[in-house]
Amino acid sequence: MSLLITGAYGMLASEIKKNESLFHTEILYADRDTLDITDKSQIIAFFNTHKLSCIINCAAYTNVDEAEDNGKQLNLNINVRWPYLLAKYAYQQWIDFITISTDYVFDGTQEMGYTVNDNTNPINSYGLAKALGEKLARDA
């Protein structure tokens, strides 16, 4: 059984790579060339090829400013559609699924730290897409 890390060249996946010996399992890293997250047939083919025990979704469209304009569609595809598709597949195959949030889903007005049960109040399009992706992943 393998652990899949998406967003292989991003900041989060890079931190996991630094500590991968802690996982005691085979880790597969997928980048956009290995696994096109906008191509459902490629996703299915990839998952049919690999036996996974857990997916950690580190892939994200993180250009916060562009997400408001020119990058709006990419923001939606990567931060909303992708976590939903991954979570749906993971659920169907009994695979654990983790997706990483961002502080942009909260408005920052709460004095204490946030928990998964707190209400979100996204501050921009990027935060809204991340919050929606998380909700859809939970619903899947």
N, CA, C and O atoms as CSV, one atom per row, in Angstrom:
chain,resi,resn,atom,element,x,y,z
A,1,MET,N,N,0.852,-1.184,0.000
A,1,MET,CA,C,0.000,0.000,0.000
A,1,MET,C,C,0.891,1.238,0.000
A,1,MET,O,O,1.911,1.285,0.687
A,2,SER,N,N,0.492,2.229,-0.775
A,2,SER,CA,C,1.294,3.436,-0.932
A,2,SER,C,C,0.531,4.668,-0.481
A,2,SER,O,O,-0.698,4.676,-0.408
A,3,LEU,N,N,1.285,5.691,-0.185
A,3,LEU,CA,C,0.763,7.004,0.158
A,3,LEU,C,C,0.990,7.897,-1.048
A,3,LEU,O,O,2.102,7.956,-1.573
A,4,LEU,N,N,-0.040,8.589,-1.490
A,4,LEU,CA,C,0.074,9.503,-2.618
A,4,LEU,C,C,0.102,10.935,-2.104
A,4,LEU,O,O,-0.752,11.347,-1.319
A,5,ILE,N,N,1.096,11.683,-2.560
A,5,ILE,CA,C,1.200,13.107,-2.272
A,5,ILE,C,C,1.019,13.833,-3.596
A,5,ILE,O,O,1.825,13.660,-4.511
A,6,THR,N,N,-0.028,14.644,-3.710
A,6,THR,CA,C,-0.216,15.444,-4.913
A,6,THR,C,C,0.469,16.795,-4.725
A,6,THR,O,O,0.781,17.197,-3.604
A,7,GLY,N,N,0.698,17.485,-5.836
A,7,GLY,CA,C,1.393,18.770,-5.763
A,7,GLY,C,C,2.858,18.578,-5.431
A,7,GLY,O,O,3.406,19.292,-4.592
A,8,ALA,N,N,3.498,17.614,-6.086
A,8,ALA,CA,C,4.833,17.132,-5.729
A,8,ALA,C,C,5.909,18.208,-5.614
A,8,ALA,O,O,6.839,18.061,-4.821
A,9,TYR,N,N,5.801,19.274,-6.381
A,9,TYR,CA,C,6.844,20.307,-6.357
A,9,TYR,C,C,6.451,21.533,-5.547
A,9,TYR,O,O,7.174,22.529,-5.537
A,10,GLY,N,N,5.323,21.468,-4.875
A,10,GLY,CA,C,4.879,22.603,-4.073
A,10,GLY,C,C,5.554,22.642,-2.712
A,10,GLY,O,O,6.307,21.740,-2.345
A,11,MET,N,N,5.270,23.698,-1.979
A,11,MET,CA,C,5.883,23.907,-0.671
A,11,MET,C,C,5.512,22.813,0.330
A,11,MET,O,O,6.374,22.323,1.059
A,12,LEU,N,N,4.236,22.430,0.368
A,12,LEU,CA,C,3.808,21.413,1.331
A,12,LEU,C,C,4.439,20.056,1.043
A,12,LEU,O,O,4.962,19.403,1.947
A,13,ALA,N,N,4.389,19.640,-0.204
A,13,ALA,CA,C,4.968,18.347,-0.574
A,13,ALA,C,C,6.473,18.343,-0.324
A,13,ALA,O,O,7.032,17.315,0.058
A,14,SER,N,N,7.123,19.463,-0.531
A,14,SER,CA,C,8.562,19.557,-0.274
A,14,SER,C,C,8.876,19.328,1.195
A,14,SER,O,O,9.886,18.710,1.530
A,15,GLU,N,N,8.022,19.820,2.064
A,15,GLU,CA,C,8.211,19.588,3.506
A,15,GLU,C,C,8.007,18.115,3.858
A,15,GLU,O,O,8.716,17.571,4.705
A,16,ILE,N,N,7.042,17.479,3.211
A,16,ILE,CA,C,6.830,16.052,3.441
A,16,ILE,C,C,8.047,15.261,2.976
A,16,ILE,O,O,8.485,14.334,3.658
A,17,LYS,N,N,8.597,15.627,1.807
A,17,LYS,CA,C,9.784,14.936,1.293
A,17,LYS,C,C,10.934,14.988,2.290
A,17,LYS,O,O,11.672,14.014,2.441
A,18,LYS,N,N,11.087,16.116,2.968
A,18,LYS,CA,C,12.167,16.260,3.946
A,18,LYS,C,C,12.010,15.288,5.116
A,18,LYS,O,O,12.990,14.925,5.766
A,19,ASN,N,N,10.777,14.873,5.376
A,19,ASN,CA,C,10.484,14.013,6.520
A,19,ASN,C,C,9.857,12.681,6.122
A,19,ASN,O,O,9.191,12.047,6.941
A,20,GLU,N,N,10.054,12.252,4.897
A,20,GLU,CA,C,9.343,11.072,4.408
A,20,GLU,C,C,9.723,9.791,5.143
A,20,GLU,O,O,8.947,8.836,5.129
A,21,SER,N,N,10.870,9.740,5.775
A,21,SER,CA,C,11.254,8.528,6.509
A,21,SER,C,C,10.336,8.270,7.700
A,21,SER,O,O,10.294,7.151,8.211
A,22,LEU,N,N,9.613,9.270,8.142
A,22,LEU,CA,C,8.689,9.117,9.267
A,22,LEU,C,C,7.443,8.309,8.890
A,22,LEU,O,O,6.746,7.802,9.769
A,23,PHE,N,N,7.164,8.189,7.611
A,23,PHE,CA,C,5.931,7.543,7.170
A,23,PHE,C,C,6.012,6.026,7.121
A,23,PHE,O,O,4.974,5.370,7.215
A,24,HIS,N,N,7.177,5.446,6.981
A,24,HIS,CA,C,7.371,3.994,6.952
A,24,HIS,C,C,6.482,3.305,5.915
A,24,HIS,O,O,5.942,2.229,6.172
A,25,THR,N,N,6.336,3.916,4.768
A,25,THR,CA,C,5.582,3.326,3.668
A,25,THR,C,C,6.098,3.917,2.363
A,25,THR,O,O,6.788,4.936,2.364
A,26,GLU,N,N,5.764,3.281,1.268
A,26,GLU,CA,C,6.137,3.827,-0.033
A,26,GLU,C,C,5.332,5.102,-0.277
A,26,GLU,O,O,4.123,5.144,-0.048
A,27,ILE,N,N,6.022,6.130,-0.743
A,27,ILE,CA,C,5.346,7.401,-1.034
A,27,ILE,C,C,5.471,7.685,-2.520
A,27,ILE,O,O,6.567,7.682,-3.080
A,28,LEU,N,N,4.346,7.927,-3.138
A,28,LEU,CA,C,4.305,8.343,-4.544
A,28,LEU,C,C,4.053,9.839,-4.575
A,28,LEU,O,O,3.159,10.339,-3.892
A,29,TYR,N,N,4.831,10.544,-5.357
A,29,TYR,CA,C,4.640,11.982,-5.524
A,29,TYR,C,C,4.121,12.235,-6.932
A,29,TYR,O,O,4.713,11.783,-7.912
A,30,ALA,N,N,3.022,12.952,-7.023
A,30,ALA,CA,C,2.436,13.255,-8.332
A,30,ALA,C,C,2.468,14.759,-8.564
A,30,ALA,O,O,2.033,15.547,-7.725
A,31,ASP,N,N,2.985,15.128,-9.708
A,31,ASP,CA,C,2.940,16.527,-10.132
A,31,ASP,C,C,1.994,16.623,-11.324
A,31,ASP,O,O,1.369,15.632,-11.700
A,32,ARG,N,N,1.886,17.782,-11.908
A,32,ARG,CA,C,0.920,17.954,-13.002
A,32,ARG,C,C,1.279,17.159,-14.246
A,32,ARG,O,O,0.409,16.872,-15.068
A,33,ASP,N,N,2.571,16.793,-14.399
A,33,ASP,CA,C,2.958,15.959,-15.542
A,33,ASP,C,C,2.632,14.482,-15.296
A,33,ASP,O,O,2.316,13.746,-16.231
A,34,THR,N,N,2.710,14.063,-14.048
A,34,THR,CA,C,2.426,12.681,-13.678
A,34,THR,C,C,0.935,12.415,-13.615
A,34,THR,O,O,0.462,11.348,-14.007
A,35,LEU,N,N,0.201,13.399,-13.116
A,35,LEU,CA,C,-1.231,13.244,-12.899
A,35,LEU,C,C,-1.916,14.571,-13.173
A,35,LEU,O,O,-1.897,15.474,-12.337
A,36,ASP,N,N,-2.519,14.685,-14.343
A,36,ASP,CA,C,-3.234,15.911,-14.712
A,36,ASP,C,C,-4.557,15.944,-13.960
A,36,ASP,O,O,-5.483,15.196,-14.274
A,37,ILE,N,N,-4.631,16.808,-12.976
A,37,ILE,CA,C,-5.784,16.821,-12.092
A,37,ILE,C,C,-7.037,17.399,-12.739
A,37,ILE,O,O,-8.107,17.407,-12.129
A,38,THR,N,N,-6.908,17.880,-13.964
A,38,THR,CA,C,-8.092,18.363,-14.674
A,38,THR,C,C,-8.639,17.317,-15.642
A,38,THR,O,O,-9.657,17.548,-16.296
A,39,ASP,N,N,-7.963,16.163,-15.737
A,39,ASP,CA,C,-8.353,15.109,-16.675
A,39,ASP,C,C,-8.862,13.898,-15.897
A,39,ASP,O,O,-8.070,13.112,-15.377
A,40,LYS,N,N,-10.175,13.748,-15.817
A,40,LYS,CA,C,-10.787,12.679,-15.014
A,40,LYS,C,C,-10.337,11.294,-15.470
A,40,LYS,O,O,-10.107,10.423,-14.631
A,41,SER,N,N,-10.205,11.069,-16.782
A,41,SER,CA,C,-9.788,9.747,-17.264
A,41,SER,C,C,-8.360,9.436,-16.837
A,41,SER,O,O,-8.046,8.284,-16.538
A,42,GLN,N,N,-7.493,10.440,-16.805
A,42,GLN,CA,C,-6.124,10.231,-16.348
A,42,GLN,C,C,-6.097,9.923,-14.844
A,42,GLN,O,O,-5.294,9.111,-14.386
A,43,ILE,N,N,-6.968,10.568,-14.096
A,43,ILE,CA,C,-7.068,10.305,-12.661
A,43,ILE,C,C,-7.463,8.848,-12.433
A,43,ILE,O,O,-6.835,8.150,-11.637
A,44,ILE,N,N,-8.487,8.397,-13.121
A,44,ILE,CA,C,-8.967,7.022,-12.966
A,44,ILE,C,C,-7.877,6.030,-13.356
A,44,ILE,O,O,-7.652,5.050,-12.646
A,45,ALA,N,N,-7.198,6.273,-14.477
A,45,ALA,CA,C,-6.128,5.375,-14.923
A,45,ALA,C,C,-4.998,5.328,-13.898
A,45,ALA,O,O,-4.465,4.254,-13.618
A,46,PHE,N,N,-4.631,6.467,-13.340
A,46,PHE,CA,C,-3.568,6.506,-12.336
A,46,PHE,C,C,-3.951,5.673,-11.119
A,46,PHE,O,O,-3.153,4.868,-10.638
A,47,PHE,N,N,-5.170,5.863,-10.622
A,47,PHE,CA,C,-5.589,5.161,-9.423
A,47,PHE,C,C,-5.833,3.674,-9.659
A,47,PHE,O,O,-5.736,2.873,-8.728
A,48,ASN,N,N,-6.147,3.304,-10.889
A,48,ASN,CA,C,-6.281,1.883,-11.192
A,48,ASN,C,C,-4.918,1.192,-11.253
A,48,ASN,O,O,-4.833,-0.028,-11.107
A,49,THR,N,N,-3.866,1.957,-11.466
A,49,THR,CA,C,-2.516,1.430,-11.570
A,49,THR,C,C,-1.842,1.286,-10.203
A,49,THR,O,O,-0.987,0.418,-10.026
A,50,HIS,N,N,-2.213,2.117,-9.252
A,50,HIS,CA,C,-1.540,2.162,-7.944
A,50,HIS,C,C,-2.494,1.779,-6.822
A,50,HIS,O,O,-3.638,2.231,-6.782
A,51,LYS,N,N,-2.012,0.945,-5.917
A,51,LYS,CA,C,-2.779,0.566,-4.723
A,51,LYS,C,C,-2.417,1.548,-3.618
A,51,LYS,O,O,-1.283,1.568,-3.139
A,52,LEU,N,N,-3.386,2.358,-3.220
A,52,LEU,CA,C,-3.137,3.428,-2.265
A,52,LEU,C,C,-3.823,3.166,-0.931
A,52,LEU,O,O,-4.917,2.602,-0.883
A,53,SER,N,N,-3.175,3.578,0.142
A,53,SER,CA,C,-3.787,3.515,1.464
A,53,SER,C,C,-4.225,4.902,1.925
A,53,SER,O,O,-5.137,5.034,2.742
A,54,CYS,N,N,-3.567,5.937,1.392
A,54,CYS,CA,C,-3.877,7.304,1.807
A,54,CYS,C,C,-3.476,8.277,0.720
A,54,CYS,O,O,-2.495,8.067,0.006
A,55,ILE,N,N,-4.251,9.349,0.604
A,55,ILE,CA,C,-3.942,10.437,-0.318
A,55,ILE,C,C,-3.837,11.701,0.519
A,55,ILE,O,O,-4.735,12.023,1.297
A,56,ILE,N,N,-2.727,12.415,0.349
A,56,ILE,CA,C,-2.587,13.736,0.960
A,56,ILE,C,C,-2.546,14.738,-0.185
A,56,ILE,O,O,-1.588,14.784,-0.956
A,57,ASN,N,N,-3.589,15.526,-0.280
A,57,ASN,CA,C,-3.707,16.490,-1.367
A,57,ASN,C,C,-2.984,17.778,-1.001
A,57,ASN,O,O,-3.479,18.585,-0.215
A,58,CYS,N,N,-1.803,17.954,-1.586
A,58,CYS,CA,C,-1.037,19.188,-1.409
A,58,CYS,C,C,-1.129,20.073,-2.650
A,58,CYS,O,O,-0.579,21.174,-2.669
A,59,ALA,N,N,-1.815,19.604,-3.674
A,59,ALA,CA,C,-1.955,20.386,-4.901
A,59,ALA,C,C,-2.924,21.530,-4.663
A,59,ALA,O,O,-3.985,21.353,-4.064
A,60,ALA,N,N,-2.545,22.698,-5.137
A,60,ALA,CA,C,-3.426,23.861,-5.013
A,60,ALA,C,C,-3.011,24.912,-6.026
A,60,ALA,O,O,-1.841,25.024,-6.390
A,61,TYR,N,N,-3.974,25.663,-6.462
A,61,TYR,CA,C,-3.691,26.862,-7.243
A,61,TYR,C,C,-3.507,27.964,-6.215
A,61,TYR,O,O,-4.458,28.336,-5.527
A,62,THR,N,N,-2.307,28.486,-6.105
A,62,THR,CA,C,-1.993,29.400,-5.003
A,62,THR,C,C,-1.718,30.833,-5.429
A,62,THR,O,O,-1.296,31.646,-4.607
A,63,ASN,N,N,-1.945,31.157,-6.689
A,63,ASN,CA,C,-1.754,32.540,-7.121
A,63,ASN,C,C,-3.000,33.329,-6.702
A,63,ASN,O,O,-3.957,33.470,-7.464
A,64,VAL,N,N,-2.957,33.828,-5.490
A,64,VAL,CA,C,-4.115,34.463,-4.861
A,64,VAL,C,C,-4.634,35.640,-5.676
A,64,VAL,O,O,-5.844,35.794,-5.840
A,65,ASP,N,N,-3.736,36.466,-6.186
A,65,ASP,CA,C,-4.165,37.641,-6.952
A,65,ASP,C,C,-4.794,37.243,-8.283
A,65,ASP,O,O,-5.833,37.783,-8.666
A,66,GLU,N,N,-4.173,36.305,-8.987
A,66,GLU,CA,C,-4.703,35.857,-10.280
A,66,GLU,C,C,-6.038,35.130,-10.126
A,66,GLU,O,O,-6.849,35.124,-11.052
A,67,ALA,N,N,-6.270,34.520,-8.971
A,67,ALA,CA,C,-7.527,33.794,-8.741
A,67,ALA,C,C,-8.728,34.722,-8.820
A,67,ALA,O,O,-9.852,34.263,-9.024
A,68,GLU,N,N,-8.506,36.001,-8.665
A,68,GLU,CA,C,-9.590,36.984,-8.757
A,68,GLU,C,C,-9.979,37.261,-10.214
A,68,GLU,O,O,-11.117,37.644,-10.485
A,69,ASP,N,N,-9.045,37.071,-11.151
A,69,ASP,CA,C,-9.285,37.463,-12.550
A,69,ASP,C,C,-8.957,36.333,-13.520
A,69,ASP,O,O,-9.745,35.410,-13.728
A,70,ASN,N,N,-7.766,36.438,-14.104
A,70,ASN,CA,C,-7.345,35.530,-15.168
A,70,ASN,C,C,-7.243,34.076,-14.719
A,70,ASN,O,O,-7.431,33.172,-15.533
A,71,GLY,N,N,-6.955,33.834,-13.463
A,71,GLY,CA,C,-6.788,32.478,-12.972
A,71,GLY,C,C,-8.029,31.903,-12.323
A,71,GLY,O,O,-7.965,30.870,-11.657
A,72,LYS,N,N,-9.162,32.566,-12.513
A,72,LYS,CA,C,-10.403,32.142,-11.847
A,72,LYS,C,C,-10.769,30.687,-12.178
A,72,LYS,O,O,-11.134,29.922,-11.285
A,73,GLN,N,N,-10.670,30.308,-13.456
A,73,GLN,CA,C,-11.041,28.943,-13.851
A,73,GLN,C,C,-10.074,27.910,-13.290
A,73,GLN,O,O,-10.494,26.850,-12.824
A,74,LEU,N,N,-8.775,28.216,-13.333
A,74,LEU,CA,C,-7.792,27.305,-12.739
A,74,LEU,C,C,-8.015,27.173,-11.242
A,74,LEU,O,O,-7.924,26.073,-10.697
A,75,ASN,N,N,-8.303,28.274,-10.577
A,75,ASN,CA,C,-8.591,28.270,-9.150
A,75,ASN,C,C,-9.746,27.313,-8.848
A,75,ASN,O,O,-9.668,26.517,-7.913
A,76,LEU,N,N,-10.805,27.394,-9.633
A,76,LEU,CA,C,-11.967,26.528,-9.418
A,76,LEU,C,C,-11.649,25.069,-9.721
A,76,LEU,O,O,-12.038,24.179,-8.965
A,77,ASN,N,N,-10.943,24.820,-10.826
A,77,ASN,CA,C,-10.604,23.440,-11.198
A,77,ASN,C,C,-9.707,22.774,-10.158
A,77,ASN,O,O,-9.937,21.629,-9.768
A,78,ILE,N,N,-8.700,23.490,-9.720
A,78,ILE,CA,C,-7.696,22.883,-8.845
A,78,ILE,C,C,-8.113,22.909,-7.380
A,78,ILE,O,O,-7.844,21.955,-6.651
A,79,ASN,N,N,-8.757,23.970,-6.938
A,79,ASN,CA,C,-9.077,24.107,-5.515
A,79,ASN,C,C,-10.480,23.646,-5.138
A,79,ASN,O,O,-10.769,23.451,-3.957
A,80,VAL,N,N,-11.353,23.469,-6.127
A,80,VAL,CA,C,-12.711,22.983,-5.840
A,80,VAL,C,C,-12.920,21.597,-6.446
A,80,VAL,O,O,-13.191,20.633,-5.729
A,81,ARG,N,N,-12.794,21.506,-7.743
A,81,ARG,CA,C,-13.101,20.254,-8.451
A,81,ARG,C,C,-12.146,19.124,-8.060
A,81,ARG,O,O,-12.585,18.002,-7.806
A,82,TRP,N,N,-10.859,19.411,-8.011
A,82,TRP,CA,C,-9.856,18.385,-7.730
A,82,TRP,C,C,-10.035,17.740,-6.361
A,82,TRP,O,O,-10.076,16.512,-6.293
A,83,PRO,N,N,-10.143,18.497,-5.261
A,83,PRO,CA,C,-10.348,17.836,-3.964
A,83,PRO,C,C,-11.624,16.996,-3.938
A,83,PRO,O,O,-11.659,15.932,-3.319
A,84,TYR,N,N,-12.664,17.473,-4.607
A,84,TYR,CA,C,-13.911,16.713,-4.654
A,84,TYR,C,C,-13.702,15.378,-5.371
A,84,TYR,O,O,-14.094,14.331,-4.856
A,85,LEU,N,N,-13.090,15.410,-6.551
A,85,LEU,CA,C,-12.860,14.170,-7.302
A,85,LEU,C,C,-11.978,13.204,-6.522
A,85,LEU,O,O,-12.251,12.004,-6.479
A,86,LEU,N,N,-10.928,13.723,-5.910
A,86,LEU,CA,C,-10.042,12.871,-5.118
A,86,LEU,C,C,-10.767,12.248,-3.937
A,86,LEU,O,O,-10.649,11.049,-3.687
A,87,ALA,N,N,-11.512,13.064,-3.217
A,87,ALA,CA,C,-12.229,12.575,-2.032
A,87,ALA,C,C,-13.280,11.542,-2.429
A,87,ALA,O,O,-13.460,10.535,-1.745
A,88,LYS,N,N,-13.963,11.793,-3.525
A,88,LYS,CA,C,-14.982,10.860,-4.005
A,88,LYS,C,C,-14.351,9.515,-4.357
A,88,LYS,O,O,-14.864,8.462,-3.978
A,89,TYR,N,N,-13.252,9.560,-5.073
A,89,TYR,CA,C,-12.569,8.315,-5.422
A,89,TYR,C,C,-12.069,7.620,-4.164
A,89,TYR,O,O,-12.247,6.412,-4.009
A,90,ALA,N,N,-11.452,8.365,-3.276
A,90,ALA,CA,C,-10.905,7.786,-2.041
A,90,ALA,C,C,-12.008,7.095,-1.247
A,90,ALA,O,O,-11.818,5.984,-0.752
A,91,TYR,N,N,-13.144,7.743,-1.127
A,91,TYR,CA,C,-14.268,7.149,-0.391
A,91,TYR,C,C,-14.714,5.836,-1.036
A,91,TYR,O,O,-14.940,4.841,-0.347
A,92,GLN,N,N,-14.838,5.846,-2.352
A,92,GLN,CA,C,-15.290,4.646,-3.066
A,92,GLN,C,C,-14.311,3.483,-2.915
A,92,GLN,O,O,-14.715,2.320,-2.947
A,93,GLN,N,N,-13.031,3.797,-2.752
A,93,GLN,CA,C,-11.993,2.764,-2.667
A,93,GLN,C,C,-11.505,2.517,-1.235
A,93,GLN,O,O,-10.542,1.777,-1.034
A,94,TRP,N,N,-12.149,3.117,-0.254
A,94,TRP,CA,C,-11.759,2.980,1.158
A,94,TRP,C,C,-10.328,3.445,1.388
A,94,TRP,O,O,-9.551,2.780,2.073
A,95,ILE,N,N,-9.992,4.579,0.818
A,95,ILE,CA,C,-8.658,5.165,0.969
A,95,ILE,C,C,-8.801,6.408,1.851
A,95,ILE,O,O,-9.693,7.228,1.633
A,96,ASP,N,N,-7.934,6.543,2.832
A,96,ASP,CA,C,-7.948,7.758,3.656
A,96,ASP,C,C,-7.601,8.954,2.792
A,96,ASP,O,O,-6.777,8.852,1.882
A,97,PHE,N,N,-8.225,10.084,3.074
A,97,PHE,CA,C,-8.014,11.292,2.275
A,97,PHE,C,C,-7.814,12.497,3.184
A,97,PHE,O,O,-8.586,12.732,4.114
A,98,ILE,N,N,-6.765,13.251,2.896
A,98,ILE,CA,C,-6.466,14.473,3.633
A,98,ILE,C,C,-6.258,15.577,2.608
A,98,ILE,O,O,-5.502,15.403,1.652
A,99,THR,N,N,-6.920,16.704,2.799
A,99,THR,CA,C,-6.654,17.864,1.954
A,99,THR,C,C,-6.251,19.011,2.874
A,99,THR,O,O,-6.752,19.134,3.992
A,100,ILE,N,N,-5.358,19.830,2.397
A,100,ILE,CA,C,-4.754,20.870,3.223
A,100,ILE,C,C,-5.500,22.192,3.025
A,100,ILE,O,O,-5.766,22.605,1.896
A,101,SER,N,N,-5.827,22.833,4.121
A,101,SER,CA,C,-6.556,24.089,4.094
A,101,SER,C,C,-5.605,25.284,3.980
A,101,SER,O,O,-4.407,25.118,3.750
A,102,THR,N,N,-6.144,26.462,4.141
A,102,THR,CA,C,-5.368,27.699,4.095
A,102,THR,C,C,-6.011,28.723,5.021
A,102,THR,O,O,-7.207,28.660,5.306
A,103,ASP,N,N,-5.215,29.645,5.474
A,103,ASP,CA,C,-5.762,30.689,6.343
A,103,ASP,C,C,-6.727,31.610,5.600
A,103,ASP,O,O,-7.496,32.331,6.236
A,104,TYR,N,N,-6.703,31.598,4.282
A,104,TYR,CA,C,-7.594,32.464,3.505
A,104,TYR,C,C,-9.067,32.063,3.608
A,104,TYR,O,O,-9.944,32.831,3.211
A,105,VAL,N,N,-9.347,30.874,4.132
A,105,VAL,CA,C,-10.754,30.484,4.285
A,105,VAL,C,C,-11.385,31.161,5.503
A,105,VAL,O,O,-12.602,31.121,5.678
A,106,PHE,N,N,-10.565,31.773,6.329
A,106,PHE,CA,C,-11.047,32.478,7.516
A,106,PHE,C,C,-10.758,33.969,7.378
A,106,PHE,O,O,-9.836,34.363,6.663
A,107,ASP,N,N,-11.546,34.797,8.063
A,107,ASP,CA,C,-11.348,36.238,7.953
A,107,ASP,C,C,-10.334,36.795,8.947
A,107,ASP,O,O,-9.981,37.972,8.870
A,108,GLY,N,N,-9.865,35.973,9.874
A,108,GLY,CA,C,-8.838,36.400,10.808
A,108,GLY,C,C,-9.329,37.197,12.000
A,108,GLY,O,O,-8.520,37.751,12.744
A,109,THR,N,N,-10.634,37.266,12.197
A,109,THR,CA,C,-11.163,38.072,13.294
A,109,THR,C,C,-11.260,37.316,14.614
A,109,THR,O,O,-11.440,37.929,15.666
A,110,GLN,N,N,-11.144,36.011,14.568
A,110,GLN,CA,C,-11.239,35.208,15.791
A,110,GLN,C,C,-9.928,35.319,16.577
A,110,GLN,O,O,-8.844,35.209,16.005
A,111,GLU,N,N,-10.036,35.533,17.868
A,111,GLU,CA,C,-8.835,35.701,18.689
A,111,GLU,C,C,-8.092,34.394,18.937
A,111,GLU,O,O,-6.862,34.380,18.989
A,112,MET,N,N,-8.817,33.313,19.088
A,112,MET,CA,C,-8.195,32.001,19.318
A,112,MET,C,C,-7.937,31.344,17.964
A,112,MET,O,O,-8.419,31.817,16.935
A,113,GLY,N,N,-7.177,30.256,17.973
A,113,GLY,CA,C,-6.947,29.517,16.745
A,113,GLY,C,C,-8.235,28.892,16.226
A,113,GLY,O,O,-9.194,28.709,16.976
A,114,TYR,N,N,-8.247,28.576,14.971
A,114,TYR,CA,C,-9.428,28.000,14.334
A,114,TYR,C,C,-9.397,26.474,14.420
A,114,TYR,O,O,-8.331,25.867,14.524
A,115,THR,N,N,-10.575,25.872,14.376
A,115,THR,CA,C,-10.698,24.420,14.328
A,115,THR,C,C,-11.515,24.053,13.092
A,115,THR,O,O,-12.077,24.924,12.430
A,116,VAL,N,N,-11.575,22.771,12.792
A,116,VAL,CA,C,-12.320,22.320,11.616
A,116,VAL,C,C,-13.813,22.589,11.742
A,116,VAL,O,O,-14.524,22.604,10.738
A,117,ASN,N,N,-14.293,22.799,12.951
A,117,ASN,CA,C,-15.725,23.035,13.151
A,117,ASN,C,C,-16.116,24.504,13.111
A,117,ASN,O,O,-17.303,24.828,13.158
A,118,ASP,N,N,-15.143,25.392,13.027
A,118,ASP,CA,C,-15.450,26.821,12.983
A,118,ASP,C,C,-16.033,27.202,11.629
A,118,ASP,O,O,-15.729,26.583,10.609
A,119,ASN,N,N,-16.872,28.229,11.636
A,119,ASN,CA,C,-17.408,28.746,10.383
A,119,ASN,C,C,-16.298,29.432,9.609
A,119,ASN,O,O,-15.430,30.093,10.178
A,120,THR,N,N,-16.348,29.258,8.296
A,120,THR,CA,C,-15.385,29.943,7.448
A,120,THR,C,C,-16.003,31.258,7.000
A,120,THR,O,O,-17.225,31.408,6.981
A,121,ASN,N,N,-15.180,32.171,6.655
A,121,ASN,CA,C,-15.606,33.443,6.100
A,121,ASN,C,C,-14.496,33.892,5.150
A,121,ASN,O,O,-13.725,34.797,5.468
A,122,PRO,N,N,-14.422,33.240,3.964
A,122,PRO,CA,C,-13.317,33.498,3.046
A,122,PRO,C,C,-13.161,34.980,2.722
A,122,PRO,O,O,-14.139,35.718,2.599
A,123,ILE,N,N,-11.902,35.391,2.588
A,123,ILE,CA,C,-11.611,36.811,2.370
A,123,ILE,C,C,-11.390,37.158,0.899
A,123,ILE,O,O,-11.246,38.332,0.558
A,124,ASN,N,N,-11.361,36.145,0.018
A,124,ASN,CA,C,-11.172,36.408,-1.412
A,124,ASN,C,C,-11.576,35.167,-2.217
A,124,ASN,O,O,-12.012,34.166,-1.648
A,125,SER,N,N,-11.428,35.240,-3.534
A,125,SER,CA,C,-11.828,34.122,-4.408
A,125,SER,C,C,-11.018,32.866,-4.140
A,125,SER,O,O,-11.548,31.756,-4.187
A,126,TYR,N,N,-9.745,33.038,-3.861
A,126,TYR,CA,C,-8.907,31.886,-3.537
A,126,TYR,C,C,-9.434,31.189,-2.285
A,126,TYR,O,O,-9.620,29.972,-2.286
A,127,GLY,N,N,-9.673,31.944,-1.229
A,127,GLY,CA,C,-10.189,31.375,0.017
A,127,GLY,C,C,-11.554,30.739,-0.165
A,127,GLY,O,O,-11.840,29.690,0.413
A,128,LEU,N,N,-12.389,31.367,-0.961
A,128,LEU,CA,C,-13.727,30.819,-1.231
A,128,LEU,C,C,-13.627,29.475,-1.945
A,128,LEU,O,O,-14.346,28.534,-1.608
A,129,ALA,N,N,-12.733,29.386,-2.935
A,129,ALA,CA,C,-12.552,28.127,-3.663
A,129,ALA,C,C,-11.998,27.046,-2.737
A,129,ALA,O,O,-12.459,25.905,-2.782
A,130,LYS,N,N,-11.029,27.382,-1.910
A,130,LYS,CA,C,-10.471,26.394,-0.980
A,130,LYS,C,C,-11.540,25.916,0.001
A,130,LYS,O,O,-11.635,24.720,0.277
A,131,ALA,N,N,-12.338,26.834,0.526
A,131,ALA,CA,C,-13.399,26.461,1.473
A,131,ALA,C,C,-14.431,25.558,0.799
A,131,ALA,O,O,-14.874,24.572,1.389
A,132,LEU,N,N,-14.812,25.889,-0.427
A,132,LEU,CA,C,-15.783,25.076,-1.153
A,132,LEU,C,C,-15.205,23.704,-1.467
A,132,LEU,O,O,-15.907,22.698,-1.354
A,133,GLY,N,N,-13.939,23.648,-1.858
A,133,GLY,CA,C,-13.291,22.366,-2.119
A,133,GLY,C,C,-13.264,21.486,-0.895
A,133,GLY,O,O,-13.468,20.276,-0.989
A,134,GLU,N,N,-13.010,22.090,0.267
A,134,GLU,CA,C,-13.001,21.325,1.525
A,134,GLU,C,C,-14.405,20.804,1.850
A,134,GLU,O,O,-14.572,19.662,2.278
A,135,LYS,N,N,-15.403,21.656,1.640
A,135,LYS,CA,C,-16.785,21.239,1.921
A,135,LYS,C,C,-17.188,20.080,1.009
A,135,LYS,O,O,-17.752,19.088,1.470
A,136,LEU,N,N,-16.898,20.211,-0.271
A,136,LEU,CA,C,-17.244,19.143,-1.215
A,136,LEU,C,C,-16.483,17.858,-0.916
A,136,LEU,O,O,-17.026,16.764,-1.075
A,137,ALA,N,N,-15.247,17.979,-0.488
A,137,ALA,CA,C,-14.465,16.792,-0.119
A,137,ALA,C,C,-15.092,16.105,1.090
A,137,ALA,O,O,-15.185,14.878,1.124
A,138,ARG,N,N,-15.524,16.884,2.084
A,138,ARG,CA,C,-16.192,16.291,3.245
A,138,ARG,C,C,-17.504,15.627,2.829
A,138,ARG,O,O,-17.826,14.534,3.294
A,139,ASP,N,N,-18.258,16.291,1.954
A,139,ASP,CA,C,-19.539,15.757,1.496
A,139,ASP,C,C,-19.362,14.477,0.680
A,139,ASP,O,O,-20.228,13.602,0.699
A,140,ALA,N,N,-18.243,14.367,-0.033
A,140,ALA,CA,C,-17.990,13.182,-0.874
A,140,ALA,C,C,-17.815,11.959,-0.001
A,140,ALA,O,O,-17.594,10.861,-0.512
